[in-house]
Amino acid sequence: MPKSLAEWLHYLETLHPVGIDMGLGRVSQVAKRMGLLESPIAPRVITVAGTNGKGSTLAMMDAIARAHGLRAGTYTSPHLLRYNERVTIDGQEAEDSLLVAGFNEVEAARLQSPSISLTYFEAGTLCALWCLAQAKLDLALLEVGLGGRLDAINIIDADVGVVTTIAQDHANFLGTDIAQIGREKAGIFRPRKPAVLGSQSLPSSVAETAIEMAAPVYHLGATFNHAAFIDNADESSGEHLDVAAAWCWYGLTAEGETISLDGLPDPGLPIDNAATALQSLAVCGVRLSTRACSEALKAVRLPGRMQWLGQWCLDVGHNPHAAEYVARRLPMPPAGGRQWALIGMLNDKDADGVIDALLPRITDWVCVTLEGERGRPAVELAERITSRGGHVHYCAASPEEGVAAMAERLAPEDRVLATGSFFTVAALLANPLPQA
């Protein structure tokens, strides 16, 4: 048996013939052998699905829950720098020893006769659920990896199901029919359990799926909403959005009573997602206070989401919907300076849609190649950008080479957006970034 976390992760990559094999049959059998389905992993469980916004919604729920004195645990994916990021307990990343113990439990159950093959993600999900079950939590927060109905997380019956946004992504697995994608993601809902819809532009199939199973629906823009979010940044000044702006939220408690919170700070993450986090916790029985919510929203951080490091803004946006949000949040190019994009993408992502969303905000581009079979060559990205009138300065064989190229070109009045993939941002976070 592997001894270290690194050895386990390498071993898990060899267990199954394909990386993604959607379905609950195999993972449910192993979970049953592990005793994970005999009782809830926590007294309250919230599962979050959606194309974009899952990570920020879950991060804010975690921060707000802990600010109210709850012991919360999270499971998210993918990670940026360390696998340990995927499991947190009371705000702290899981120790290697806990994860190794979890993988030992998964393997022992998997190898019982007859043995069952698991994907890397399925084994990681079972390990995470086991770790959370050991932690004596008040609340477990689970992020869907892909889709919803057939995602490994969906072996757990959530007390609250959340769908943040719906857009086309993972077309090889979910198809291109937005209504069908909505039904797949709504597959995390449970009969007569609250269903929180975190976007005003979801396909009707999401609410219809909830209504079919008699799940109470809480919809952004109807049941709950936010107001008076004032964007204090002056785009013409060239300053990025770093000034907290007051906003208020109103929604319903688990008992159906109206509740409102005023004077909340800008968390630096999408306000729709903050409002969704608040509503999800409210219907999960958390008695929200303005003071605790404000403290949490001021403190919450999510690496790789509009994360400013000096002149650099890092965002993992890898589909058009995410890129559109980034473009709205970026200020106009600075006076006398250039607004660069260092972009690297996987070949199963909609590069054209991402480029189109960013073009109005970007003056100059550096393209980088990502490793592996899924990595898109930098020259292909460059061709798509130049065909749309964009100015590409350099094509790099890796994100690190792209950073080196930027170091030679960056002026003090310039800014850089690094985007396109978790892999792009992770590579940049692993090393110091040059500042002019």
Solvent accessible surface area in square Angstrom, and as a share of the most:
residue,aa,sasa,rsa
1,M,128,0.57
2,P,24,0.15
3,K,162,0.68
4,S,48,0.31
5,L,14,0.07
6,A,75,0.58
7,E,86,0.38
8,W,1,0.00
9,L,30,0.15
10,H,127,0.57
11,Y,65,0.25
12,L,4,0.02
13,E,113,0.51
14,T,93,0.54
15,L,30,0.15
16,H,29,0.13
17,P,121,0.76
18,V,79,0.46
19,G,58,0.56
20,I,77,0.39
21,D,56,0.29
22,M,55,0.24
23,G,20,0.19
24,L,46,0.23
25,G,48,0.46
26,R,56,0.20
27,V,0,0.00
28,S,29,0.19
29,Q,89,0.39
30,V,0,0.00
31,A,0,0.00
32,K,135,0.57
33,R,64,0.23
34,M,32,0.14
35,G,25,0.24
36,L,10,0.05
37,L,68,0.34
38,E,147,0.66
39,S,73,0.47
40,P,105,0.66
41,I,11,0.05
42,A,6,0.04
43,P,97,0.61
44,R,62,0.23
45,V,3,0.02
46,I,0,0.00
47,T,2,0.01
48,V,0,0.00
49,A,0,0.00
50,G,3,0.03
51,T,12,0.07
52,N,22,0.11
53,G,21,0.20
54,K,27,0.12
55,G,11,0.10
56,S,6,0.04
57,T,0,0.00
58,L,5,0.02
59,A,16,0.13
60,M,0,0.00
61,M,0,0.00
62,D,14,0.07
63,A,13,0.10
64,I,0,0.00
65,A,0,0.00
66,R,85,0.31
67,A,42,0.32
68,H,47,0.21
69,G,67,0.64
70,L,33,0.16
71,R,92,0.34
72,A,0,0.00
73,G,0,0.00
74,T,6,0.04
75,Y,1,0.01
76,T,29,0.17
77,S,16,0.11
78,P,66,0.42
79,H,51,0.23
80,L,18,0.09
81,L,76,0.38
82,R,118,0.43
83,Y,12,0.05
84,N,19,0.10
85,E,40,0.18
86,R,20,0.07
87,V,2,0.01
88,T,23,0.14
89,I,27,0.14
90,D,62,0.32
91,G,29,0.28
92,Q,131,0.58
93,E,66,0.30
94,A,6,0.05
95,E,124,0.56
96,D,74,0.38
97,S,85,0.55
98,L,45,0.23
99,L,1,0.00
100,V,22,0.13
101,A,38,0.30
102,G,0,0.00
103,F,1,0.00
104,N,53,0.27
105,E,77,0.34
106,V,3,0.02
107,E,4,0.02
108,A,61,0.47
109,A,3,0.03
110,R,21,0.08
111,L,93,0.46
112,Q,86,0.38
113,S,109,0.70
114,P,99,0.62
115,S,74,0.48
116,I,15,0.08
117,S,38,0.24
118,L,0,0.00
119,T,4,0.02
120,Y,54,0.21
121,F,46,0.19
122,E,9,0.04
123,A,0,0.00
124,G,3,0.03
125,T,0,0.00
126,L,0,0.00
127,C,1,0.00
128,A,1,0.00
129,L,0,0.00
130,W,40,0.14
131,C,0,0.00
132,L,0,0.00
133,A,39,0.30
134,Q,83,0.37
135,A,11,0.09
136,K,174,0.74
137,L,7,0.03
138,D,51,0.27
139,L,1,0.00
140,A,0,0.00
141,L,0,0.00
142,L,0,0.00
143,E,9,0.04
144,V,2,0.01
145,G,27,0.26
146,L,19,0.09
147,G,2,0.02
148,G,0,0.00
149,R,109,0.40
150,L,53,0.27
151,D,7,0.04
152,A,5,0.04
153,I,0,0.00
154,N,14,0.07
155,I,20,0.10
156,I,16,0.08
157,D,102,0.53
158,A,4,0.03
159,D,41,0.21
160,V,1,0.01
161,G,2,0.02
162,V,0,0.00
163,V,0,0.00
164,T,0,0.00
165,T,17,0.10
166,I,19,0.10
167,A,20,0.15
168,Q,88,0.39
169,D,15,0.08
170,H,53,0.24
171,A,40,0.31
172,N,126,0.65
173,F,93,0.39
174,L,15,0.08
175,G,30,0.29
176,T,87,0.50
177,D,80,0.41
178,I,69,0.35
179,A,36,0.28
180,Q,68,0.30
181,I,0,0.00
182,G,0,0.00
183,R,103,0.38
184,E,16,0.07
185,K,8,0.03
186,A,0,0.00
187,G,15,0.14
188,I,2,0.01
189,F,4,0.02
190,R,40,0.15
191,P,63,0.40
192,R,178,0.65
193,K,85,0.36
194,P,24,0.15
195,A,0,0.00
196,V,0,0.00
197,L,1,0.00
198,G,1,0.01
199,S,12,0.08
200,Q,120,0.53
201,S,97,0.63
202,L,21,0.10
203,P,25,0.15
204,S,78,0.50
205,S,3,0.02
206,V,0,0.00
207,A,23,0.18
208,E,83,0.37
209,T,20,0.12
210,A,0,0.00
211,I,117,0.59
212,E,145,0.65
213,M,49,0.22
214,A,61,0.47
215,A,6,0.04
216,P,58,0.36
217,V,45,0.26
218,Y,25,0.10
219,H,48,0.21
220,L,3,0.02
221,G,37,0.35
222,A,80,0.62
223,T,33,0.19
224,F,0,0.00
225,N,31,0.16
226,H,44,0.19
227,A,43,0.33
228,A,70,0.54
229,F,66,0.27
230,I,104,0.53
231,D,88,0.46
232,N,77,0.39
233,A,20,0.15
234,D,82,0.43
235,E,65,0.29
236,S,97,0.62
237,S,61,0.39
238,G,10,0.09
239,E,106,0.47
240,H,44,0.19
241,L,33,0.16
242,D,97,0.50
243,V,82,0.47
244,A,66,0.51
245,A,5,0.04
246,A,58,0.45
247,W,3,0.01
248,C,30,0.18
249,W,0,0.00
250,Y,90,0.34
251,G,1,0.01
252,L,46,0.23
253,T,25,0.14
254,A,49,0.38
255,E,127,0.57
256,G,48,0.46
257,E,110,0.49
258,T,109,0.63
259,I,34,0.17
260,S,68,0.44
261,L,7,0.03
262,D,92,0.48
263,G,51,0.49
264,L,0,0.00
265,P,14,0.09
266,D,23,0.12
267,P,11,0.07
268,G,31,0.30
269,L,8,0.04
270,P,29,0.18
271,I,12,0.06
272,D,53,0.28
273,N,8,0.04
274,A,0,0.00
275,A,0,0.00
276,T,0,0.00
277,A,0,0.00
278,L,0,0.00
279,Q,0,0.00
280,S,0,0.00
281,L,0,0.00
282,A,3,0.03
283,V,10,0.06
284,C,12,0.07
285,G,39,0.38
286,V,12,0.07
287,R,208,0.76
288,L,17,0.08
289,S,48,0.31
290,T,54,0.32
291,R,189,0.69
292,A,11,0.09
293,C,0,0.00
294,S,16,0.11
295,E,90,0.40
296,A,5,0.04
297,L,1,0.00
298,K,132,0.56
299,A,70,0.54
300,V,12,0.07
301,R,174,0.64
302,L,35,0.17
303,P,67,0.42
304,G,0,0.00
305,R,59,0.21
306,M,23,0.10
307,Q,45,0.20
308,W,55,0.19
309,L,65,0.33
310,G,59,0.57
311,Q,25,0.11
312,W,0,0.00
313,C,1,0.00
314,L,0,0.00
315,D,8,0.04
316,V,11,0.06
317,G,4,0.04
318,H,34,0.15
319,N,2,0.01
320,P,30,0.19
321,H,70,0.31
322,A,17,0.13
323,A,3,0.02
324,E,80,0.36
325,Y,42,0.16
326,V,3,0.01
327,A,13,0.10
328,R,155,0.57
329,R,30,0.11
330,L,3,0.01
331,P,0,0.00
332,M,79,0.35
333,P,39,0.25
334,P,16,0.10
335,A,95,0.74
336,G,77,0.74
337,G,15,0.15
338,R,85,0.31
339,Q,2,0.01
340,W,0,0.00
341,A,0,0.00
342,L,0,0.00
343,I,0,0.00
344,G,0,0.00
345,M,0,0.00
346,L,13,0.06
347,N,74,0.38
348,D,59,0.31
349,K,20,0.08
350,D,73,0.38
351,A,3,0.02
352,D,43,0.22
353,G,16,0.16
354,V,0,0.00
355,I,0,0.00
356,D,70,0.36
357,A,17,0.13
358,L,1,0.01
359,L,41,0.20
360,P,95,0.59
361,R,35,0.13
362,I,12,0.06
363,T,55,0.32
364,D,8,0.04
365,W,0,0.00
366,V,0,0.00
367,C,0,0.00
368,V,0,0.00
369,T,42,0.24
370,L,8,0.04
371,E,164,0.73
372,G,64,0.62
373,E,173,0.77
374,R,108,0.39
375,G,11,0.11
376,R,11,0.04
377,P,59,0.37
378,A,4,0.03
379,V,91,0.52
380,E,49,0.22
381,L,0,0.00
382,A,11,0.08
383,E,114,0.51
384,R,73,0.27
385,I,0,0.00
386,T,71,0.41
387,S,89,0.57
388,R,87,0.32
389,G,70,0.68
390,G,14,0.13
391,H,101,0.45
392,V,27,0.16
393,H,56,0.25
394,Y,73,0.28
395,C,48,0.29
396,A,3,0.02
397,A,74,0.58
398,S,31,0.20
399,P,11,0.07
400,E,89,0.40
401,E,65,0.29
402,G,0,0.00
403,V,22,0.13
404,A,57,0.44
405,A,6,0.05
406,M,0,0.00
407,A,52,0.40
408,E,146,0.66
409,R,71,0.26
410,L,20,0.10
411,A,27,0.21
412,P,101,0.63
413,E,82,0.37
414,D,4,0.02
415,R,22,0.08
416,V,2,0.01
417,L,1,0.00
418,A,0,0.00
419,T,3,0.02
420,G,0,0.00
421,S,4,0.03
422,F,30,0.13
423,F,117,0.49
424,T,0,0.00
425,V,0,0.00
426,A,17,0.13
427,A,20,0.15
428,L,3,0.01
429,L,37,0.19
430,A,66,0.51
431,N,75,0.39
432,P,130,0.82
433,L,23,0.12
434,P,35,0.22
435,Q,91,0.40
436,A,63,0.49
